[in-house]
């Protein structure tokens, strides 16, 4: 394995949509690429993504409108240059997927925060699976790509000698209630940080409003926002609507959490458009054609990550990051629906291209250690609603990433987007920036253009 790594021009850690996008573009440009995956590509967040991909490809839409919606959702923290790249490149990335063999459904969906119907879907609520399967197939058949599954990396020191692209996913599975696969615990962030890389925006974790809540409280199965875009309504215990279903996710999630119970009424939806999702509900004992389904928010998407520029470069030479493990400032304080797979496509590709002409990684790093599951403590003290008292308790957590999340949450003494502090319930103009954590230092506020 060591010799094979040395012969690779680029090493990619992660086999979700961001990692495979990086690998494919680098290989197409003539590089030999080694892709290392902790598990099967089917265990990635990309594969599990039920939402679609936002892109201004419909009549009456354009990238500037898409950008305006993204900026509005981000509550003043989006990096405008990154958003411009994201939305300008979106139609071309959809065209790329079509050429690679992804078959998209007819029509466009509209989801929360979007002013236009601009979300493309594949297989109803199975977009992530369709895209990930096609990209994996193209990677497996490419003569210059080697895909190795079951390869867990514990230190970046073993990857030195080639440019390295981290595409290891987010950290939302650290919370007790989550829609994420178990492996999404921020390993890539800790690997990068141990090698000297800065992290940013760790306090911003998006809670999806509608995860299935079973008789025991919660089972984590995501009920896609596409359902609300198609007409599903949120009802309180009296059977009354209580929120605009297509408001930004942080608003909808807190509205649900403020009630003793909430349910999603799928009866107005053309349910045969979502066969996999409906079959899963029926196996769980629900009849979505007959009665509303109980829901509750769950941690879903990590906005924070490894700080990067617009080409995926981190603060460590030779180390790049893309997808949910990265933070280039695109999402701001609240991700716009269906911009996540798009980010993987756009910035995975950009990171792969940048790595081609970049230096080799030479940084040293100690191995990252396994830590206890922090799920319940994070849910209690850094969930939908936070306060200084709870966040301070997390500073003593045995989990290193939890300590960094808590420090960032404490430093952001305001409520903005997905970060809600009951002791600081309004936005502060002085905090309109990104909290960046360099190794061994407290979070510092930076403003990115």
ABEGO torsion letter per residue (X at the ends): XAAAAAABABBBBEABAAAAAAAAAAAAAGBBBBBBBABBAAABAAAABABBBBBBABBGBBAAAAAAAAAAAAGGABBAAAAAAAAAAAAAAAAAAAAAGBBBBBEBBBBBGBABBABBBBGEAAAAAAAAAAAAAAAAABAABBBBBGBBBABAAAABGBBBBBBAEBAAAABABBABBAABAGAAAAAAAAAGBBBBGAABBBBBABBBBBAAGBAGBBBBAAAAAAGBBBBBAAGBBABBAABBAAAAAAAAAABABBBBBAAABBAAABAAAAAAAAAAGBBAAABBBBBBBBBABBABEBBBBAAGBBABBGBBBBEAABBAGAAEABBBBGAAAAAAAAAAAAAAAAAAABBBBABBBBBBBBBBBAAAAAAAAABABBBAAAAAAAAABABAAAAAAAAAAAABBBBBEABBBAABABBBAAABBBBBBBBGBBBBBBBBX
